[in-house]
Amino acid sequence: ISQGQRLCIVADYDCDGATACAVGLRGLRMLGAQPHQLSYVVPDRAVHGYGLTPPIVDLVQAQRADVLITVDNGMASHEAVRLARSRGMRVVITDHHLPVVLDNGEVSLPEADVIVNPNQPGCPFASKALVGVGVMFYILLAMRAELRQRGVFDASNQPRIDALLDLVALGTIADVGRLDTNNRRLVAQGLKRIRAGRMQAGMAALYAAAGRDPSRATSQDFGFAIGPRVNAAGRLAEMGLGIECLLTDDPVRAQTLAQQLDAINRERRDLESGMREHAESLL
């Protein structure tokens, strides 16, 4: 950030990936990154498949990125990581999925510059149940602590990373993260913020589109109302819609995007209902 380098986040196309991307971009801006330094890429599941692949590296390179940062993916992306580094990019993998285990029992890690994953061998982080957005949240806290040590901030003027906890809570529940002590605390704090009306514009718009009352927010809202609307974009359309909804600070734009997500989710439900009826008729 201080050197003016360009950072590009490679997201996954589910709700955890979308919230992790939004938390990452919002948090990096809070920590001093300028808008022109930040970009993101999200795979099209029909075109690119899952995770960081060589075609995605091409898209990141087109953004003229110096640093490629994965969220909620990357632990199995050996070929793509090598390609990105061969093209002069530094690669930071942030993920929570288990690494690849070879036939001989050895753990195979991609050759990234940095891997942050509580489920990689030797990681002492106590909570192994973090999902992708939780990993990114803790990275931002660690970066803030480092910047405090460098004198960029002090305790009185440091950015409030906890303002992103509504998104952390959403991604944690939508990805069915196990509610150990740590995740339970993150979700509880996120719900507390939403009930108090202190949430991102996109979160408020999604609550309105779902017909839910944020002042009475529960984790069930994330799992059965808000999360599915974000997930539907990655399944039937473009997950960029979901990420943009979570990134915007404009309530009008957030409302427009939330309504689009709601329409896509209705289409998804109609498709699933038709498929289920067809299957039952075959049975």
C-alpha positions in Angstrom: 0.0 0.0 0.0 2.7 2.5 1.0 4.6 1.8 -2.2 1.5 2.4 -4.4 1.4 -1.2 -5.6 -1.8 -2.5 -7.2 -3.6 -5.3 -5.3 -6.1 -7.6 -6.9 -8.4 -9.9 -4.9 -9.5 -13.2 -6.5 -12.8 -14.1 -4.9 -14.8 -17.3 -4.8 -18.3 -17.2 -6.3 -20.3 -18.1 -3.1 -21.4 -15.9 -0.2 -18.3 -16.5 1.8 -16.1 -15.5 -1.2 -18.3 -12.4 -1.8 -18.2 -11.2 1.8 -14.5 -12.0 2.1 -13.8 -9.9 -1.1 -15.9 -7.0 0.2 -14.3 -7.1 3.6 -10.9 -7.3 2.0 -11.5 -4.3 -0.3 -13.2 -2.2 2.4 -10.6 -3.0 5.0 -7.7 -2.3 2.7 -9.2 1.1 1.9 -9.6 1.8 5.6 -5.9 0.9 6.0 -4.8 3.5 3.4 -5.1 1.8 0.0 -6.3 4.2 -2.7 -9.2 3.2 -5.0 -6.9 2.9 -8.1 -4.7 0.4 -6.2 -7.6 -2.0 -5.6 -9.5 -4.4 -7.9 -11.1 -7.8 -7.8 -11.8 -10.7 -10.1 -14.4 -13.4 -9.5 -14.5 -16.6 -11.6 -17.4 -17.5 -13.8 -18.2 -21.0 -12.6 -19.2 -22.1 -16.1 -16.1 -20.6 -17.8 -13.3 -20.8 -15.3 -14.2 -23.6 -12.9 -13.4 -23.3 -9.2 -10.7 -21.2 -7.6 -7.5 -19.6 -8.9 -6.8 -21.0 -12.4 -4.4 -19.9 -15.2 -7.2 -18.0 -17.0 -7.9 -16.1 -13.9 -4.2 -15.1 -13.6 -4.6 -13.6 -17.1 -7.5 -11.5 -15.8 -5.5 -10.4 -12.8 -2.6 -9.5 -15.1 -5.0 -7.4 -17.2 -5.7 -5.4 -14.1 -1.9 -4.6 -13.9 -1.8 -6.1 -10.4 1.5 -6.3 -8.5 0.0 -8.5 -5.8 -2.6 -11.2 -6.3 -4.6 -12.0 -3.1 -7.0 -15.0 -3.0 -9.9 -15.1 -0.6 -11.7 -18.4 0.2 -9.6 -20.3 -2.4 -6.1 -21.0 -3.6 -4.9 -24.0 -1.5 -5.0 -26.3 -4.5 -4.0 -23.8 -7.1 -0.4 -24.9 -7.7 -0.2 -24.3 -11.4 -1.8 -20.8 -11.3 0.4 -19.7 -8.4 3.5 -20.7 -10.3 2.2 -18.8 -13.4 1.4 -15.7 -11.5 4.8 -15.6 -9.9 6.5 -16.3 -13.2 4.8 -13.1 -14.5 6.2 -11.0 -11.7 3.3 -11.0 -9.3 3.5 -11.7 -5.6 0.8 -14.1 -4.4 -0.9 -14.0 -1.1 -3.3 -17.0 -0.4 -5.9 -16.5 2.2 -8.1 -19.6 2.6 -9.6 -21.9 5.1 -9.8 -25.1 3.0 -7.6 -28.1 3.8 -4.4 -28.4 1.7 -3.8 -31.1 -0.8 -2.5 -34.4 0.6 -0.4 -36.5 -1.7 -0.6 -40.3 -2.0 2.5 -40.6 0.1 0.8 -38.7 2.9 2.8 -35.5 2.4 1.0 -32.1 2.4 1.5 -30.2 -0.8 1.3 -26.4 -0.5 1.3 -24.0 -3.4 4.5 -21.9 -3.8 2.9 -18.6 -2.8 4.8 -15.8 -1.2 2.4 -16.0 1.8 -0.2 -18.4 2.8 -2.6 -17.5 5.6 -4.8 -20.4 6.5 -5.6 -21.7 10.0 -5.8 -25.3 8.6 -2.3 -25.4 7.1 0.3 -27.5 8.9 1.9 -25.8 11.8 -0.5 -22.9 12.1 -0.9 -22.1 15.8 -4.2 -20.1 15.4 -6.6 -21.7 17.9 -9.8 -21.4 15.9 -9.7 -23.8 13.0 -13.3 -23.2 12.1 -12.8 -19.8 10.5 -14.3 -19.4 7.0 -12.7 -17.3 4.3 -14.2 -14.0 5.4 -13.1 -14.7 9.0 -9.5 -15.3 7.8 -9.5 -11.9 5.9 -10.9 -10.2 9.0 -8.0 -11.3 11.1 -5.5 -10.4 8.4 -6.9 -6.8 8.5 -6.6 -6.8 12.3 -3.0 -8.0 12.0 -2.2 -5.3 9.4 -3.7 -2.6 11.6 -1.5 -3.8 14.5 1.5 -3.6 12.2 0.6 -0.1 11.0 0.2 1.0 14.7 3.7 -0.2 15.4 5.0 1.8 12.4 3.3 4.9 13.8 0.7 5.2 11.0 -2.2 5.0 13.5 -2.5 5.0 17.3 -5.3 3.6 19.4 -7.3 6.9 19.2 -7.3 7.3 15.4 -7.0 3.8 14.0 -9.7 2.6 11.6 -12.6 0.6 13.1 -12.3 -2.8 11.4 -15.2 -4.0 13.6 -17.4 -2.0 11.3 -17.1 -4.9 8.9 -18.5 -7.5 11.3 -21.9 -7.6 9.7 -20.3 -9.0 6.6 -18.1 -11.4 8.6 -21.2 -12.7 10.4 -23.1 -13.2 7.1 -20.3 -15.1 5.4 -19.6 -17.3 8.5 -23.2 -18.5 8.7 -23.8 -18.7 4.9 -20.7 -21.0 4.6 -22.0 -23.1 7.5 -18.9 -22.4 9.6 -18.9 -24.4 12.8 -19.9 -22.1 15.7 -16.9 -22.6 18.0 -16.2 -19.9 20.6 -14.5 -17.6 18.1 -17.0 -17.8 15.3 -19.9 -17.5 17.7 -18.3 -14.3 19.0 -17.9 -12.9 15.4 -21.5 -13.7 14.5 -22.9 -12.3 17.8 -21.1 -9.0 17.3 -22.2 -8.8 13.6 -25.8 -9.4 14.6 -25.5 -6.8 17.3 -24.4 -4.2 14.8 -27.2 -5.0 12.4 -29.9 -4.8 15.1 -28.5 -1.4 16.1 -28.8 -0.3 12.4 -25.0 0.0 12.0 -24.5 -2.1 8.8 -23.3 -1.7 5.2 -25.8 -0.2 2.8 -26.0 -3.5 0.9 -26.8 -5.4 4.0 -29.7 -3.1 4.8 -30.9 -3.3 1.2 -30.8 -7.1 1.2 -32.8 -7.2 4.4 -35.4 -5.0 2.8 -35.5 -7.1 -0.4 -36.0 -10.2 1.8 -38.7 -8.7 3.8 -36.8 -9.1 7.1 -36.6 -6.7 10.0 -32.9 -5.9 10.7 -33.7 -4.7 14.2 -34.7 -8.4 15.0 -31.8 -9.9 13.0 -30.9 -13.6 13.7 -28.4 -16.0 12.2 -31.3 -17.7 10.5 -31.7 -14.5 8.3 -28.1 -15.1 7.0 -28.7 -18.8 6.3 -32.2 -18.6 4.8 -32.8 -15.1 3.5 -29.7 -12.9 2.9 -27.1 -15.6 2.1 -29.2 -17.3 -0.6 -29.7 -14.0 -2.4 -26.0 -13.4 -2.6 -25.3 -17.0 -3.5 -27.8 -17.0 -6.3 -25.7 -14.4 -8.2 -22.8 -16.9 -8.4 -25.1 -19.7 -9.5 -27.2 -18.1 -12.2 -25.6 -14.8 -13.1 -22.4 -12.9 -12.1 -21.2 -12.9 -8.5 -19.9 -9.4 -9.2 -23.5 -8.3 -8.5 -23.3 -9.6 -5.0 -19.9 -8.2 -4.3 -20.9 -4.7 -5.7 -24.0 -4.8 -3.4 -21.8 -5.4 -0.4 -19.2 -2.8 -1.5 -21.4 0.2 -2.3 -22.1 3.0 0.2 -24.9 4.4 -1.9 -28.3 3.3 -0.5 -30.1 3.8 -3.8 -27.5 1.7 -5.8 -27.6 -0.9 -3.0 -31.4 -1.1 -3.3 -31.2 -1.6 -7.0 -28.6 -4.3 -6.7 -30.5 -6.1 -3.9 -33.6 -6.1 -6.0 -31.7 -7.7 -8.8 -30.3 -10.3 -6.5 -33.8 -11.0 -5.1 -35.1 -11.6 -8.7 -32.2 -13.9 -9.4 -32.9 -15.8 -6.2 -36.6 -16.2 -7.2 -35.5 -17.6 -10.6 -33.2 -20.0 -8.7 -36.0 -21.2 -6.5 -38.3 -21.7 -9.5 -35.6 -23.8 -11.3 -35.0 -25.9 -8.2 -38.7 -26.5 -7.7 -39.1 -27.6 -11.4 -36.1 -29.9 -11.1 -37.5 -31.5 -7.9 -41.0 -32.0 -9.4 -39.4 -33.6 -12.5 -37.3 -35.9 -10.3 -40.4 -36.9 -8.2 -42.3 -37.6 -11.4 -39.5 -39.9 -12.6 -39.5 -41.7 -9.2 
